[in-house]
């Protein structure tokens, strides 16, 4: 069933695309086949060089609810999603990655839940799909087990324990957001190729007065070797930019002192873990940038004593290596 063009748009689905010609058809078909029909699809194509744009135009001819916007330059998913928010006309916003797909009743159930409980955010769960083995599987992150006690219930940020917050899946794709809530709190994705969703999630989550966790698996997330989340090399350098964006969310919202221990350990864990993943050709650059970022945390935010006081053992070892090494060679043999 197609909704009239004059009907009010209730959900805006934002999809950033870049060279996903092999997967986009499945994604768009799953959206256009939804039992719920009052939605628009906003596609931000990030200068695809394959047949992605042709596929989008083919689907646009079949369904007027699809709107295409093209970036002038390749800017990554964060900036693309931010553009999508600006163009969105729906009461609610949902993000979908162009190589993933939705269950047929996803939008219907999410909308009914949001309207019944007057939510700022509805969270739900997803399955991972291994593209190489054609196998579905659950993992602890995408299933959000840290919040099992809140399944099928209404809550807000104050109900979250310090040790739970940084275990929540921060990706944007398993949430239905009230658009006005996002706009009012100024939630935006970082302008990075990866980890761009962290600051957006924490700012939107902190600002939400009513959150509902729906214990349903509606989202199918494709895991493949060529996706952004599986790229290495210099992409991991973006981690260093994002850690400050995350810190500022907590400072801006007056939450730093309450979450200080878990926040600082999360930031150091991200720096430590991503150093391990960065390509060998970029490790020295990573060291220099991470060291400079910590120096800024000390000089601008005055956090040296907090880091020393709060860090757990493995994070403290990496912290000491970064802070007290005068060169990359010394860092390697610290």
N, C-alpha and C positions, 0 to 999 in steps of 0.2 A: 504493500500500500504506500503510495506517495502522498506526502503532505502538500497542501496548497502552498504556492510561493508567498501568499499573503499571510500565512500563519506565523505566529510568534515563534522565533527561534529560542529554544529552551537550553540546548547544549551546544557549545562550540567545541569541536574536536580538532586539536592542533597537531599537525604532523610535519616535522622537519624531514626533508628527503635529500639524499645524496647518493647517487649511483646504486640504487636498489632495484633495478629492473627485474631481477629474478624473484623478488619477494612482494613487491608493491601490490600486485593484483590480488593476492590472497588477503592482504591487509584491508584494502578498500572494499573487496567483496564482503568481508566479514562485517564491515561497518554499514555498508548500504543494505545489508540483509537483516539489520536489527529490527526487532519487533517494535521498538520505539522509533518514531519517525521525525519528530520535531527537532532536528539538529542541522548544523552546517559543518562541513569539513573544510578546514583552512589548511592548505598545504603551502609550506614555505620551502621552495626548492633551492638548494644551496649550490647552484652552478653545476648540476649533474652533467657528466660528459657522456653518459650512456643513453639508453632509451627511456629513462625515468620520466622525462617531461612528456614524451609521446604517449606513454601509458596514462599519465595524468589527464592529458587532453582527451584521450579516448574515453575515459570514465566521465569526464566533464560533459561530454556529448550525451551520455546516458543518464546523467543525474545532475540537475541544476544546483543541488545542495553543495557541490564541491566548488571551492574558490581557490585559485592558484595565484601565488605571489612569488616572484623570483628575486633572489639576492643578486646584486651587481657583482659581488665578490664572494668567494668562499669564506665564510665566517664561523662555521661550526654550529652545532645544535642549540647552544645557549642563546646566542643572538637571534637565531631563527625562531625559537620559541617566544622570545620577547616580542618579536614582530607579530607573531600570531596572537598574543594577548592584546596587542593594540588594535588588531582588526576584528577581534571576537565580538559578536553581537548577542551571544546567548546569556542567559541567566547564570549558567554554570559552564565551567571550562574543564575539559579533559585532554590529556596529552597521550598520544599513541605514537610509538616508533614505527616507521614505515616497513620494517621487516617482521613486525609482530602482528597478532590478530586477536579479535575479541570473540567471546561466546555470544550466541545470538540474542540472549536475553539480558546482556550486560547493562545496556543503557536504561532499559525499562526498570530493572530492579534498583539501579543506582538512583535514578530520578525519583522513584517512589519513596525510597529511603530518605533522600535529601529533603523532599517536601514534607514528609510525615514528621521528621524530627527538626526541621528548620536548621539544617546544618551549614557550617562554613566549609566542612570537608567530610567526605565519605571515603574511608579507606577500605580496600578490599585486597584479595590475595591473588597470586598468580602461579602458573606452572612454567617451568623452564622447558624448552624444547631443544634438544641437542641436534643441530642440523646435520652433523656427520653420521649419527647413528639412528636418526628418526625416532628418538626416544624422549618421552615426557618424564620429568622428574621434579620432585619438590626439593627445595633447599631451605635452610633455617632462615635465611635473610628475607627471601621473597614471600615466605609464609608468615612472617612476623610473629614467631612464637613468643617473643619477649612480651607481647601484649595479649597472650591467650586469656588472661583473667578479664580482659575487656571485650572479648568477642561478643558481637551482636548487642552492644550497649553503647550508650551515649556518654561521652566524657570530654574533658578539656585538658589543657596543658598542665594544670595544677594537679591532675590525677596521676601524672607520670613520675615515676621514681627516677632518681639520678642515674642509677645503673641501667635503666631501660632506654633512656632517650637516644643514646648513641648506638643502640642495637636495632633501631627501627630502619626499615628499608627507606632510603631517602629519594629513590628514583621517582619521577613525577607520574609514571604511567599507571600506577595502581591507586589513583585518587580522583575523586570528582570534587572540584573546587567551586565554591561560590565566587563568581567573578568579582563582585564588589569587595569581598574580603581580601582578595589578592591585590586589587588596585589600592584599597585603603591602606594596607600595611606596606605597600611599596615592594612587594616580593618580586625579584627579578633574578634571572639566571646569570651566573658569572660569564664573562666573555672569554671562555676557555673551550678547548676541544674536549676535555674530560673533567669529571668531578664538578661540572658546572651546576649540577642539580642540588648540591649540598646546601649552599646558602639560601637558595629558593625555598627548599623544604623547611629548614629551621625557621625562617622568617614567617612563612605562611602558617606553620604549625604553632608557633608561639602566639600568633595573633588570633587563632581560631577560638571562638567561644564555645562552639559545639562541634564535636568530632564524633563520627559514628564508625565503628570498625565492623564491617560486614564479613562474616565468616564464610565467604564464598570465593571460589576460584574462577574468576571471569577472564583473566588476561593470560595470553599465551606468549611467552617471551622467548624469541629465537636466540639461541647461543651459537654464534658462528665465528670462524677464525678472522673474517675480514671486518667485523664490526668495530666501532670506535672503542668499546670497552675491552677489546682484545688486542688493541694496538699497543706497541711499546715505543722504543726510540725516544725522541724528545717530547712526546706527548705527555709523559709523566712530569715534565717540568711544570705543567700547569698546577700540579698539587701545591706548589709553593705559593702561587697566587691565591688559591682558594682558601688556604688555612686562615689567612687574614680576614677574608670575607666572612667566614664562619665565626671567627672571634668577634667581629663587629656586630653581628646579629645579637649575640648575648650581651654585649656591652650596651648596645642601643636599647635593648628591652629591659635593662636593669636586672639581668639574670646571671651575670658573670659570677658573682660571689656564691650564689646558690649552687651552680654547676661547676665551679672552678676546678675541682679535682678531676672529674670525669672529662671535662672539656679539654683541659691542657693535656691530659694523657691521650685523648683522641687525636688532638692535633699532632702531637709528637709521634703517635703510632702511624698516622698517615704519612708523615715525612719519612719515618724509618722504613715503613713497608714499601713505599714507592721508590725510595732510593734503591732498594733491592731489585725492583722491576725495570728501572730505567736502563736504556742501552749503555753499553760500556763507553761508547764514544761521547756520552753526555753526562757521565757520572761526575766529572770534575766541575762541569757547569752547574749541575744539580747541587753539589756541595757548596759552591760559592753563593748561589742564590739562596739556599736554605740558611746558610750562616748569616747572610745579610738580612733575611727576614727575621731571624731570631734577634739580631741586633736591633732591628726596628721595634720588635716587641718590648725590648728592654728600655730603649731610649724614649719611645713615644708613649707606650702604655705602662711602663714601669713594672714589668712582670717578671723580672729576673728572680726575685725572692720567691714568688709564687711557683715558678717552675721548679726551683730547687726543693721547695717544701712539698710539692704535690706529686711529683713524678714517681711512677713505679719503676722497679729496678731496671728492666730492659730499656724502657724509654729514657731513664736517667743516664744510662751508659751511652746511648746514642746522642743525647743532649750534650753530655760532657765532651764527646768527640767533636761535635760541631762547634761548640762554643770555644773550646780551649785549644783547638788545632789552629796553628798559624798558616798552614798550607794544606793542599790536598794530599801531598805525600805524607805529612804528619798525621792527617786524618786516617789514611789507610793503615798506618802502623801504630795507631794510638793504643 
